[in-house]
Amino acid sequence: MSKDKQKSKMTDREKATGIGVSIGVVVGAVIGQLTDDVGLWIAICIALGAGIGATVGGFFDPE
């Protein structure tokens, strides 16, 4: 099998960061809609979600 067709293996930290960002987008959109400032809240919640996801993922990925 060539290198192009091999699946990349994501670490637990990468998975947790992706989940955190996804949750941040949803939460930011909801809060932003309620406060009429979607752009601000999406940006804040994405940053918080990525940070929390990377931190939580670090507990499961002992690198």
Protein Blocks (a to p, Z undefined) as FASTA:
>chain_A
ZZklpccdddfklmmmmmmmmmmmmmmmmmmmmnopaklmmmmmmmmmmmmmmmmmmmmm
cZZ
